[in-house]
Amino acid sequence: MKLKYYLFLFLCSFCACSESDENILNLDELEVIQLISEKTYFEQIIDPLDIYSDGDFLIILEDRRISFDLPLVHILKKNPLTYFNSKGVNGYGPMEIPSADMFNQLESDSSFLIYSGTDRKFVKYDIYDSSRLAVSEFKMPSSNTVLGYAYLLPDSSFFGIPTFDNHKYLKVDFYGSEIKGYGEWEQIEGKEDMSYFHHFTLNDGWFRTDDDFNLFVKASIFRDRLEIFYPESEEIKIIDGPSLMLPPFEFYQPNDGVNIPISNPFRYRDVYITDKFIFALYGGFSHDHYFKTNELARKIFVFSREGQPIYNLELDRSISSIVVDQEQNKIFGLTTDEDPGIAIFDLPEELR
């Protein structure tokens, strides 16, 4: 798999791309498949946020608010599912990180990168190294406008989502200079004075790509919207639903995010892309519901890579992040119960 970087940069842009007509996700038209899981618990995993795949391994990133002396990164072997190693010394010193926010796979089978947004630093770990310290590191240079999420492409340019720009997506060179912008924020009737940052926060969510950067997917957390960007055609495909309503929100200063009531249900929770399908983990539960039940997401909507909704995978337990392994025909997910662990689902025959 090619080198992948997420990062926070600062930039500007001006160009737009075409957007297709919106598609509607109607749950009544999806084939429903029930999935039953087995859970494996690891006492080393305390408060996991994200799960990623790296060849024969799973990489688990912890919330930075765990105890200061505990590792921020866990490495699990997939088959059989066993604890392998830990990484991430908490701190601001050399080869340390104060947070583990994004995982970046490398072409090497034995190393990967973690981006710490708190320190704006990338650190490189060797899977087989026994030390929790990184083997190398570098900090991102400062500039003028934050790019909230981005990937480093094979040509050393970056593609991502700006936090304060009229475009939804930007491509820039390695030094942050604009190459091209794609898509523009839609005006909302009665709220024409929204800033670009207001649009960014209203549509915030998860941003993923496939192994070859042939498509990018953004799944919103506050509204029912999935966006697919195709770099070759420069098309943005939008899938709205099940609900077509925007959440209630207020906004004030241009540099402040929108204020969305805590009662608004959280929508998409994660995305994983294979060579045939897009797997979008969906919640639909409010913060209050989660606080009372630990239930965060129990559905995975499956789309074709062209954006056609196909299946609704109904899960027997709540999870917060997913990995789809095509070689093992498994779905791995982080459980959201009091003792979080790894849930393993068999991938349905129709999706293999």
RODO-2510 file (C-alpha; in nm, 4 decimals, decimal comma):
residues 352
     n   res          X          Y          Z
     1     m     0,0000     0,0000     0,0000
     2     k     0,1238     0,3446    -0,0837
     3     l     0,2403     0,5902     0,1783
     4     k    -0,0518     0,7673     0,3484
     5     y    -0,0352     1,0807     0,5562
     6     y    -0,3070     1,2743     0,7267
     7     l    -0,2081     1,6159     0,8506
     8     f    -0,2923     1,9656     0,9504
     9     l    -0,1516     2,2284     0,7098
    10     f    -0,2254     2,5865     0,6303
    11     l    -0,3313     2,6938     0,2820
    12     c    -0,5687     2,8698     0,0341
    13     s    -0,7493     2,7815    -0,2946
    14     f    -0,9777     2,9109    -0,5736
    15     c    -1,1007     2,6459    -0,8271
    16     a    -1,4107     2,4275    -0,8149
    17     c    -1,5226     2,0967    -0,9599
    18     s    -1,8513     1,9523    -1,0767
    19     e    -2,0999     1,7997    -0,8331
    20     s    -2,3510     1,5359    -0,9342
    21     d    -2,7167     1,5360    -0,8404
    22     e    -2,7796     1,4203    -0,4865
    23     n    -2,8666     1,0564    -0,4284
    24     i    -3,1046     0,9562    -0,1515
    25     l    -3,0374     0,6717     0,0925
    26     n    -3,3702     0,4934     0,1499
    27     l    -3,3330     0,2235     0,4144
    28     d    -3,6412     0,0384     0,2881
    29     e    -3,4558    -0,0339    -0,0367
    30     l    -3,1519    -0,1924     0,1318
    31     e    -3,1120    -0,5643     0,1852
    32     v    -3,0703    -0,6253     0,5592
    33     i    -2,8085    -0,8722     0,6823
    34     q    -2,7743    -0,9577     1,0518
    35     l    -2,4180    -0,9998     1,1810
    36     i    -2,3186    -1,1798     1,4995
    37     s    -1,9840    -1,1073     1,6624
    38     e    -1,7341    -1,2507     1,9020
    39     k    -1,5557    -1,0151     2,1388
    40     t    -1,1940    -1,0373     2,2502
    41     y    -1,0892    -0,8310     2,5501
    42     f    -0,7374    -0,6990     2,6104
    43     e    -0,6630    -0,5463     2,9481
    44     q    -0,3986    -0,3188     2,7898
    45     i    -0,6641    -0,1305     2,5859
    46     i    -0,8228     0,1373     2,8043
    47     d    -1,0168     0,3996     2,6036
    48     p    -0,9669     0,3299     2,2306
    49     l    -1,0715     0,5815     1,9650
    50     d    -0,9761     0,4309     1,6286
    51     i    -0,8792     0,0999     1,4724
    52     y    -0,6684     0,0635     1,1563
    53     s    -0,5265    -0,2160     0,9468
    54     d    -0,1592    -0,2636     0,8600
    55     g    -0,1037    -0,5931     0,6801
    56     d    -0,1205    -0,8734     0,9361
    57     f    -0,1720    -0,6262     1,2215
    58     l    -0,4387    -0,4052     1,3734
    59     i    -0,3335    -0,0671     1,5099
    60     i    -0,5379     0,0794     1,7979
    61     l    -0,5116     0,4478     1,8961
    62     e    -0,6008     0,5490     2,2506
    63     d    -0,7642     0,8670     2,3777
    64     r    -0,4903     1,1060     2,4953
    65     r    -0,6707     1,1482     2,8302
    66     i    -0,5729     0,8043     2,9565
    67     s    -0,3166     0,7759     3,2346
    68     f     0,0044     0,9572     3,1365
    69     d     0,2259     0,6522     3,1817
    70     l     0,0234     0,4227     2,9512
    71     p     0,0945     0,3665     2,5785
    72     l    -0,1115     0,5574     2,3219
    73     v    -0,0748     0,2947     2,0462
    74     h    -0,1415    -0,0801     2,0560
    75     i    -0,0427    -0,3379     1,7944
    76     l    -0,2474    -0,6581     1,7638
    77     k    -0,1792    -0,9564     1,5405
    78     k    -0,4907    -1,0455     1,3406
    79     n    -0,4638    -1,4221     1,3118
    80     p    -0,4957    -1,5414     1,5763
    81     l    -0,6072    -1,2151     1,7416
    82     t    -0,3363    -1,1564     2,0024
    83     y    -0,1667    -0,8606     2,1678
    84     f     0,1706    -0,7998     2,0023
    85     n     0,3286    -0,4707     2,1058
    86     s     0,2702    -0,1173     2,2301
    87     k     0,4017     0,2231     2,1191
    88     g     0,3722     0,5867     2,2128
    89     v     0,5453     0,7431     2,5129
    90     n     0,3279     1,0325     2,6271
    91     g     0,5073     1,3681     2,6293
    92     y     0,6601     1,6511     2,4279
    93     g     1,0186     1,5268     2,4291
    94     p     1,2169     1,3688     2,1442
    95     m     1,0400     1,0640     1,9992
    96     e     0,7387     1,1207     2,2310
    97     i     0,3805     1,2211     2,1430
    98     p     0,1145     1,3973     2,3551
    99     s    -0,1652     1,2448     2,1436
   100     a    -0,2130     0,9761     1,8774
   101     d    -0,4618     1,1230     1,6320
   102     m    -0,4012     0,9697     1,2904
   103     f    -0,2478     0,6512     1,1544
   104     n    -0,0374     0,6524     0,8371
   105     q     0,0592     0,3294     0,6672
   106     l     0,3971     0,3008     0,4965
   107     e     0,5118     0,0820     0,2111
   108     s     0,7390    -0,0946     0,4573
   109     d     0,5844    -0,4012     0,6217
   110     s     0,7488    -0,3226     0,9538
   111     s     0,6875     0,0493     1,0158
   112     f     0,4097     0,3084     1,0266
   113     l     0,3544     0,6743     1,1150
   114     i     0,1377     0,8355     1,3805
   115     y     0,0388     1,2008     1,3598
   116     s     0,0005     1,3950     1,6849
   117     g    -0,2202     1,6972     1,6204
   118     t    -0,1471     1,8347     1,9669
   119     d     0,2229     1,8691     1,8832
   120     r     0,1813     1,8873     1,5008
   121     k     0,4348     1,6086     1,4726
   122     f     0,4719     1,2844     1,2783
   123     v     0,6539     0,9975     1,4469
   124     k     0,7661     0,6713     1,2901
   125     y     0,7449     0,3398     1,4738
   126     d     0,8918     0,0012     1,3917
   127     i     0,6442    -0,2785     1,4682
   128     y     0,9156    -0,5206     1,5771
   129     d     1,1099    -0,2711     1,7879
   130     s     1,0610    -0,3394     2,1590
   131     s     1,0831     0,0288     2,2576
   132     r     0,7713     0,2445     2,2918
   133     l     0,9669     0,5446     2,1639
   134     a     0,9555     0,6411     1,7977
   135     v     1,2538     0,5693     1,5742
   136     s     1,2264     0,9068     1,3960
   137     e     1,0076     1,2198     1,3900
   138     f     0,9405     1,5455     1,2058
   139     k     0,7186     1,8473     1,2692
   140     m     0,4963     2,0139     1,0147
   141     p     0,5892     2,3711     0,9138
   142     s     0,3632     2,6607     1,0091
   143     s     0,1543     2,8488     0,7539
   144     n    -0,1661     3,0538     0,7306
   145     t    -0,4860     2,8462     0,6941
   146     v    -0,5631     2,5134     0,8599
   147     l    -0,6401     2,2081     0,6497
   148     g    -0,8370     1,9902     0,8877
   149     y    -0,7777     1,6519     0,7235
   150     a    -0,5440     1,5560     0,4400
   151     y    -0,3522     1,2783     0,2680
   152     l    -0,0025     1,2904     0,1215
   153     l    -0,0329     1,1616    -0,2354
   154     p     0,2368     0,9668    -0,4252
   155     d     0,3365     1,2835    -0,6166
   156     s     0,4179     1,4574    -0,2831
   157     s     0,1110     1,6819    -0,3037
   158     f    -0,1585     1,6908    -0,0369
   159     f    -0,5327     1,6430    -0,0768
   160     g    -0,7666     1,7345     0,2047
   161     i    -1,0446     1,9409     0,3626
   162     p    -0,9748     2,3051     0,4528
   163     t    -1,1265     2,4503     0,7669
   164     f    -1,1703     2,8059     0,6347
   165     d    -1,2065     2,8141     0,2559
   166     n    -1,4848     2,8413    -0,0021
   167     h    -1,3905     2,4977    -0,1381
   168     k    -1,4768     2,1639     0,0195
   169     y    -1,1500     2,0024    -0,0895
   170     l    -0,8040     2,1291    -0,1799
   171     k    -0,4948     1,9946    -0,3462
   172     v    -0,1707     2,1699    -0,2540
   173     d     0,1990     2,1136    -0,3009
   174     f     0,4382     2,0006    -0,0288
   175     y     0,4930     2,3584     0,0903
   176     g     0,1235     2,4416     0,1197
   177     s     0,0785     2,6379    -0,2034
   178     e    -0,2543     2,5857    -0,3763
   179     i    -0,2736     2,3583    -0,6796
   180     k    -0,6514     2,3304    -0,7149
   181     g    -0,9770     2,3498    -0,5214
   182     y    -1,2835     2,1286    -0,5670
   183     g    -1,6502     2,1847    -0,4810
   184     e    -1,8054     2,4818    -0,3034
   185     w    -2,0171     2,4959     0,0105
   186     e    -2,3916     2,5049    -0,0601
   187     q    -2,5758     2,8133     0,0614
   188     i    -2,8417     2,7399     0,3252
   189     e    -3,1601     2,9432     0,2919
   190     g    -3,1830     3,2030     0,5669
   191     k    -2,8219     3,1449     0,6741
   192     e    -2,6317     3,3070     0,3892
   193     d    -2,3969     3,4821     0,6347
   194     m    -2,2403     3,1552     0,7516
   195     s    -1,8602     3,1594     0,7355
   196     y    -1,6569     2,8885     0,5654
   197     f    -1,5599     2,7595     0,9102
   198     h    -1,9282     2,7290     1,0024
   199     h    -1,9814     2,5113     0,6940
   200     f    -1,6730     2,3046     0,7818
   201     t    -1,7949     2,2304     1,1353
   202     l    -2,1561     2,1638     1,0304
   203     n    -2,0301     1,9040     0,7801
   204     d    -1,7455     1,7693     0,9935
   205     g    -1,6929     1,3952     1,0142
   206     w    -1,4649     1,1165     0,8920
   207     f    -1,2359     1,1448     0,5880
   208     r    -1,0964     0,8288     0,4284
   209     t    -0,9391     0,7082     0,1034
   210     d    -0,8723     0,3740    -0,0604
   211     d    -0,5304     0,2149    -0,0994
   212     d    -0,4577     0,3801    -0,4343
   213     f    -0,6154     0,7247    -0,3734
   214     n    -0,8716     0,6578    -0,6472
   215     l    -1,1575     0,7861    -0,4345
   216     f    -1,2053     0,9795    -0,1115
   217     v    -1,5049     0,9577     0,1211
   218     k    -1,6276     1,2044     0,3808
   219     a    -1,9006     1,0867     0,6191
   220     s    -2,0672     1,3543     0,8323
   221     i    -2,1191     1,3085     1,2039
   222     f    -2,3914     1,5739     1,2555
   223     r    -2,6049     1,5174     0,9416
   224     d    -2,6973     1,2249     0,7169
   225     r    -2,4559     1,2946     0,4335
   226     l    -2,1904     1,0849     0,2613
   227     e    -1,9684     1,2504    -0,0028
   228     i    -1,7518     1,0614    -0,2510
   229     f    -1,4821     1,2466    -0,4445
   230     y    -1,3340     1,0927    -0,7614
   231     p    -0,9973     1,2558    -0,8440
   232     e    -0,9880     1,1353    -1,2058
   233     s    -1,3217     1,2923    -1,3032
   234     e    -1,3126     1,5589    -1,0276
   235     e    -1,6738     1,4667    -0,9468
   236     i    -1,8251     1,4884    -0,5991
   237     k    -2,1130     1,2467    -0,5455
   238     i    -2,3478     1,3237    -0,2541
   239     i    -2,5680     1,0647    -0,0810
   240     d    -2,8146     1,2160     0,1661
   241     g    -3,0411     1,0237     0,4039
   242     p    -3,2003     0,8479     0,5786
   243     s    -3,2947     1,1941     0,7151
   244     l    -3,2877     1,4829     0,4693
   245     m    -3,3143     1,7445     0,7445
   246     l    -3,0233     1,9514     0,8697
   247     p    -2,9692     1,9448     1,2457
   248     p    -3,0839     2,2557     1,4344
   249     f    -2,7851     2,4854     1,4851
   250     e    -2,6795     2,8392     1,5685
   251     f    -2,3645     3,0322     1,4756
   252     y    -2,2027     3,3499     1,5971
   253     q    -1,8432     3,4579     1,5338
   254     p    -1,6910     3,3532     1,1956
   255     n    -1,4038     3,1696     1,3655
   256     d    -1,6297     2,9794     1,6064
   257     g    -1,7929     2,6520     1,5154
   258     v    -2,1679     2,6049     1,4853
   259     n    -2,3645     2,5287     1,8028
   260     i    -2,5552     2,2016     1,7574
   261     p    -2,7813     2,0806     2,0433
   262     i    -2,6521     1,7817     2,2340
   263     s    -2,9857     1,6122     2,1651
   264     n    -2,9020     1,5869     1,7932
   265     p    -2,8236     1,2238     1,7029
   266     f    -2,4705     1,1429     1,5943
   267     r    -2,4794     1,0033     1,2415
   268     y    -2,1801     0,8420     1,0679
   269     r    -1,9020     0,7141     1,2962
   270     d    -1,6389     0,5730     1,0571
   271     v    -1,5717     0,4643     0,6978
   272     y    -1,3670     0,1837     0,5442
   273     i    -1,3084     0,1409     0,1686
   274     t    -1,2253    -0,1856    -0,0079
   275     d    -1,1621    -0,2502    -0,3779
   276     k    -1,5361    -0,3134    -0,4304
   277     f    -1,7333    -0,1406    -0,1551
   278     i    -1,7623     0,1506     0,0856
   279     f    -1,8503     0,0478     0,4417
   280     a    -2,0006     0,3364     0,6415
   281     l    -2,0546     0,2805     1,0141
   282     y    -2,3760     0,4556     1,1208
   283     g    -2,5060     0,5555     1,4626
   284     g    -2,8238     0,7582     1,4799
   285     f    -2,8077     0,7789     1,8610
   286     s    -2,7886     1,0949     2,0714
   287     h    -2,5201     1,1681     2,3294
   288     d    -2,7792     1,1126     2,6044
   289     h    -2,8626     0,7692     2,4646
   290     y    -2,4938     0,6784     2,4503
   291     f    -2,4376     0,8069     2,8049
   292     k    -2,7168     0,5825     2,9361
   293     t    -2,6559     0,2713     2,7251
   294     n    -2,2989     0,2834     2,5798
   295     e    -2,4663     0,2332     2,2413
   296     l    -2,2941     0,4350     1,9683
   297     a    -2,3393     0,2592     1,6321
   298     r    -2,5008    -0,0726     1,5317
   299     k    -2,5368    -0,0423     1,1556
   300     i    -2,2994    -0,0477     0,8606
   301     f    -2,4393     0,0891     0,5362
   302     v    -2,2626    -0,0652     0,2366
   303     f    -2,2322     0,1270    -0,0904
   304     s    -2,0760     0,0406    -0,4223
   305     r    -1,7734     0,2509    -0,5124
   306     e    -2,0069     0,4371    -0,7491
   307     g    -2,2184     0,5397    -0,4482
   308     q    -2,5113     0,3008    -0,4928
   309     p    -2,6559     0,1930    -0,1542
   310     i    -2,6722    -0,1872    -0,1368
   311     y    -2,6826    -0,3395     0,2124
   312     n    -2,7664    -0,2558     0,5712
   313     l    -2,5536    -0,4672     0,8033
   314     e    -2,7240    -0,4796     1,1433
   315     l    -2,4785    -0,5571     1,4228
   316     d    -2,5430    -0,7457     1,7440
   317     r    -2,3324    -0,5009     1,9449
   318     s    -2,2304    -0,1349     1,9372
   319     i    -1,8943    -0,0400     1,7868
   320     s    -1,7126     0,2878     1,7257
   321     s    -1,4587     0,2204     1,4485
   322     i    -1,4128    -0,0491     1,1827
   323     v    -1,1621    -0,2359     0,9693
   324     v    -1,2687    -0,4674     0,6861
   325     d    -1,0162    -0,7417     0,6105
   326     q    -1,0791    -0,8981     0,2689
   327     e    -0,8150    -1,1665     0,3079
   328     q    -0,9631    -1,3005     0,6313
   329     n    -1,3207    -1,2056     0,5365
   330     k    -1,3664    -1,0359     0,8727
   331     i    -1,4903    -0,7044     1,0057
   332     f    -1,3051    -0,5827     1,3148
   333     g    -1,4653    -0,3183     1,5354
   334     l    -1,3942    -0,1395     1,8633
   335     t    -1,6688    -0,2153     2,1146
   336     t    -1,8253     0,0662     2,3178
   337     d    -1,9174    -0,1236     2,6334
   338     e    -1,7652    -0,0672     2,9773
   339     d    -1,4736    -0,2987     2,8996
   340     p    -1,3904    -0,2093     2,5381
   341     g    -1,2394    -0,4778     2,3207
   342     i    -1,2368    -0,6032     1,9617
   343     a    -1,5557    -0,7377     1,8036
   344     i    -1,5061    -0,9755     1,5091
   345     f    -1,7823    -1,0271     1,2502
   346     d    -1,7754    -1,2654     0,9546
   347     l    -1,7945    -1,0728     0,6288
   348     p    -2,1124    -1,1796     0,4436
   349     e    -2,0648    -1,3903     0,1317
   350     e    -2,2246    -1,1156    -0,0783
   351     l    -1,9410    -0,8762     0,0147
   352     r    -1,6424    -1,1039    -0,0351
***
